[in-house]
């Protein structure tokens, strides 16, 4: 089995590092003429994938927008993941799950376990309950050949006070997490990038310093498009991330309209821009 | 409609403030002779509720242990929530969801929205992406008469480095969050406790100071039983929490065995002990 890193590297060289967010919010569904239901959410994902003729490295469904519909929404997410995999598109589930060790292991089982009904290639997590508490989560993901993206520095302004608080060693919370990730990646593998990636907002003024501390990680960069950063900002803000950064675009996928041909054109344009990040 | 706070106050005076955790892990299901399936997870919840003759103020199903089984597990959690509500038992879903504003709102819609298939009385959340980013989450919960428990200080030792980092004002992250919660509760209502509670580990050495900064909150105190704190420790560690603290017991519910009569006896004993916290 190829590792997540090997699969992703192959894909981003084939199709560009653009990460296509699938966020079936009420407003996106409406603008695409789809019903605000679990079926509508699944249909949105289907439309994006087929419009792009499955020529996408990785999609990032935002779990919250599926979970709005309860178990039916989770079933839709499972279905979308199966569809993506059947066309060899990688799936990063954005659920930001995190908890104490035993509970974190249970989340990982749901994403990567032998009996999981959803098989993610990678997921997002948060470390509020401690980076070391994520160990079983990492272990289970990595044993399944999957990746984990830890939220280090989020793209929204509200995240700054907590993420820039100073730990006992004087580093910011975000930088301390980045250093832990780097150490942990080296513990697991000599491969670069390793299995533990990081979410670092393209809009953050300290992004360069944080990314410099993450030499062995893929960087998921949200905030491109709707949140105000351009594709050019990404490398300007985090030059060390070249070749490893996945710019994520969610709402802006529909900026030119929600019809299949409009989505196809928007994704092609964004992929062309994103190739400059390789 | 009564607020979450009014419903909970009534219940804890009727049955004791014990919060009964429902954690259908593989090991708990095995020890109870139940299959490691979504149906087994639901059956565990049914057994606990019926063993206690529904004389419980509030249950806390841990979402991760249901999500292990994908959409079938989420369906089991929805079913368990319906069963609890049909017997007037409150349900606190422990999912620790949190994200940027629009995404957080989507999570809240899934728990509290008009079309939600799971109607929680309260949920847990984390603030890694910023306390202020939780505003839509709070708004939606409170409009639905529900409560939110923000993880402030977790009971596991791994949580300490991040939670005790110092913000720009010199407070720890945990204390800063506590102060934000208190301010926000007052913004929403003059009622005490208000709708925004806090998770504060009964094992934490700084619990007293944090709880003192939370005069208008219910305190969910995990770590009782399996994680080493006793019921007596709870008030010793956070004296200001008297009458507002919900000691949570999860794995220890099965400490005397997993048969219905053993569970019933254990819960009765724990409820008697927990009454001392009123």
HADDOCK unambig.tbl for C-alpha pairs under 7 A between the chains (distance, minus, plus):
assign (segid A and resid 64 and name CA) (segid B and resid 103 and name CA) 6.12 0.50 0.50
assign (segid A and resid 64 and name CA) (segid B and resid 106 and name CA) 5.46 0.50 0.50
assign (segid A and resid 64 and name CA) (segid B and resid 107 and name CA) 5.04 0.50 0.50
assign (segid A and resid 65 and name CA) (segid B and resid 106 and name CA) 5.64 0.50 0.50
assign (segid A and resid 67 and name CA) (segid B and resid 107 and name CA) 6.68 0.50 0.50
assign (segid A and resid 67 and name CA) (segid B and resid 110 and name CA) 5.76 0.50 0.50
assign (segid A and resid 68 and name CA) (segid B and resid 106 and name CA) 5.76 0.50 0.50
assign (segid A and resid 68 and name CA) (segid B and resid 107 and name CA) 6.09 0.50 0.50
assign (segid A and resid 68 and name CA) (segid B and resid 109 and name CA) 5.59 0.50 0.50
assign (segid A and resid 68 and name CA) (segid B and resid 110 and name CA) 3.79 0.50 0.50
assign (segid A and resid 68 and name CA) (segid B and resid 116 and name CA) 6.76 0.50 0.50
assign (segid A and resid 69 and name CA) (segid B and resid 110 and name CA) 6.05 0.50 0.50
assign (segid A and resid 69 and name CA) (segid B and resid 116 and name CA) 6.23 0.50 0.50
assign (segid A and resid 69 and name CA) (segid B and resid 117 and name CA) 6.84 0.50 0.50
assign (segid A and resid 70 and name CA) (segid B and resid 110 and name CA) 6.02 0.50 0.50
assign (segid A and resid 70 and name CA) (segid B and resid 116 and name CA) 6.43 0.50 0.50
assign (segid A and resid 70 and name CA) (segid B and resid 117 and name CA) 5.44 0.50 0.50
assign (segid A and resid 70 and name CA) (segid B and resid 118 and name CA) 6.56 0.50 0.50
assign (segid A and resid 71 and name CA) (segid B and resid 71 and name CA) 5.03 0.50 0.50
assign (segid A and resid 71 and name CA) (segid B and resid 74 and name CA) 5.21 0.50 0.50
assign (segid A and resid 71 and name CA) (segid B and resid 75 and name CA) 5.26 0.50 0.50
assign (segid A and resid 74 and name CA) (segid B and resid 71 and name CA) 5.21 0.50 0.50
assign (segid A and resid 75 and name CA) (segid B and resid 71 and name CA) 5.27 0.50 0.50
assign (segid A and resid 97 and name CA) (segid B and resid 97 and name CA) 6.85 0.50 0.50
assign (segid A and resid 100 and name CA) (segid B and resid 156 and name CA) 6.65 0.50 0.50
assign (segid A and resid 103 and name CA) (segid B and resid 64 and name CA) 6.11 0.50 0.50
assign (segid A and resid 106 and name CA) (segid B and resid 64 and name CA) 5.46 0.50 0.50
assign (segid A and resid 106 and name CA) (segid B and resid 65 and name CA) 5.65 0.50 0.50
assign (segid A and resid 106 and name CA) (segid B and resid 68 and name CA) 5.77 0.50 0.50
assign (segid A and resid 107 and name CA) (segid B and resid 64 and name CA) 5.05 0.50 0.50
assign (segid A and resid 107 and name CA) (segid B and resid 67 and name CA) 6.69 0.50 0.50
assign (segid A and resid 107 and name CA) (segid B and resid 68 and name CA) 6.11 0.50 0.50
assign (segid A and resid 109 and name CA) (segid B and resid 68 and name CA) 5.59 0.50 0.50
assign (segid A and resid 110 and name CA) (segid B and resid 67 and name CA) 5.75 0.50 0.50
assign (segid A and resid 110 and name CA) (segid B and resid 68 and name CA) 3.78 0.50 0.50
assign (segid A and resid 110 and name CA) (segid B and resid 69 and name CA) 6.05 0.50 0.50
assign (segid A and resid 110 and name CA) (segid B and resid 70 and name CA) 6.03 0.50 0.50
assign (segid A and resid 116 and name CA) (segid B and resid 68 and name CA) 6.76 0.50 0.50
assign (segid A and resid 116 and name CA) (segid B and resid 69 and name CA) 6.24 0.50 0.50
assign (segid A and resid 116 and name CA) (segid B and resid 70 and name CA) 6.43 0.50 0.50
assign (segid A and resid 117 and name CA) (segid B and resid 69 and name CA) 6.84 0.50 0.50
assign (segid A and resid 117 and name CA) (segid B and resid 70 and name CA) 5.43 0.50 0.50
assign (segid A and resid 118 and name CA) (segid B and resid 70 and name CA) 6.55 0.50 0.50
assign (segid A and resid 128 and name CA) (segid B and resid 128 and name CA) 5.88 0.50 0.50
assign (segid A and resid 128 and name CA) (segid B and resid 159 and name CA) 6.81 0.50 0.50
assign (segid A and resid 128 and name CA) (segid B and resid 162 and name CA) 6.77 0.50 0.50
assign (segid A and resid 129 and name CA) (segid B and resid 154 and name CA) 6.31 0.50 0.50
assign (segid A and resid 129 and name CA) (segid B and resid 158 and name CA) 6.72 0.50 0.50
assign (segid A and resid 129 and name CA) (segid B and resid 159 and name CA) 4.44 0.50 0.50
assign (segid A and resid 130 and name CA) (segid B and resid 158 and name CA) 4.81 0.50 0.50
assign (segid A and resid 130 and name CA) (segid B and resid 159 and name CA) 4.07 0.50 0.50
assign (segid A and resid 130 and name CA) (segid B and resid 162 and name CA) 6.42 0.50 0.50
assign (segid A and resid 132 and name CA) (segid B and resid 158 and name CA) 5.69 0.50 0.50
assign (segid A and resid 133 and name CA) (segid B and resid 158 and name CA) 5.71 0.50 0.50
assign (segid A and resid 154 and name CA) (segid B and resid 129 and name CA) 6.30 0.50 0.50
assign (segid A and resid 156 and name CA) (segid B and resid 100 and name CA) 6.65 0.50 0.50
assign (segid A and resid 158 and name CA) (segid B and resid 129 and name CA) 6.71 0.50 0.50
assign (segid A and resid 158 and name CA) (segid B and resid 130 and name CA) 4.81 0.50 0.50
assign (segid A and resid 158 and name CA) (segid B and resid 132 and name CA) 5.69 0.50 0.50
assign (segid A and resid 158 and name CA) (segid B and resid 133 and name CA) 5.71 0.50 0.50
assign (segid A and resid 159 and name CA) (segid B and resid 128 and name CA) 6.80 0.50 0.50
assign (segid A and resid 159 and name CA) (segid B and resid 129 and name CA) 4.42 0.50 0.50
assign (segid A and resid 159 and name CA) (segid B and resid 130 and name CA) 4.06 0.50 0.50
assign (segid A and resid 161 and name CA) (segid B and resid 167 and name CA) 6.41 0.50 0.50
assign (segid A and resid 162 and name CA) (segid B and resid 128 and name CA) 6.78 0.50 0.50
assign (segid A and resid 162 and name CA) (segid B and resid 130 and name CA) 6.43 0.50 0.50
assign (segid A and resid 162 and name CA) (segid B and resid 167 and name CA) 6.62 0.50 0.50
assign (segid A and resid 162 and name CA) (segid B and resid 173 and name CA) 6.44 0.50 0.50
assign (segid A and resid 165 and name CA) (segid B and resid 165 and name CA) 5.71 0.50 0.50
assign (segid A and resid 165 and name CA) (segid B and resid 166 and name CA) 5.06 0.50 0.50
assign (segid A and resid 165 and name CA) (segid B and resid 167 and name CA) 4.19 0.50 0.50
assign (segid A and resid 165 and name CA) (segid B and resid 168 and name CA) 6.43 0.50 0.50
assign (segid A and resid 166 and name CA) (segid B and resid 165 and name CA) 5.05 0.50 0.50
assign (segid A and resid 166 and name CA) (segid B and resid 166 and name CA) 4.94 0.50 0.50
assign (segid A and resid 166 and name CA) (segid B and resid 167 and name CA) 6.38 0.50 0.50
assign (segid A and resid 167 and name CA) (segid B and resid 161 and name CA) 6.40 0.50 0.50
assign (segid A and resid 167 and name CA) (segid B and resid 162 and name CA) 6.61 0.50 0.50
assign (segid A and resid 167 and name CA) (segid B and resid 165 and name CA) 4.20 0.50 0.50
assign (segid A and resid 167 and name CA) (segid B and resid 166 and name CA) 6.40 0.50 0.50
assign (segid A and resid 168 and name CA) (segid B and resid 165 and name CA) 6.42 0.50 0.50
assign (segid A and resid 173 and name CA) (segid B and resid 162 and name CA) 6.43 0.50 0.50
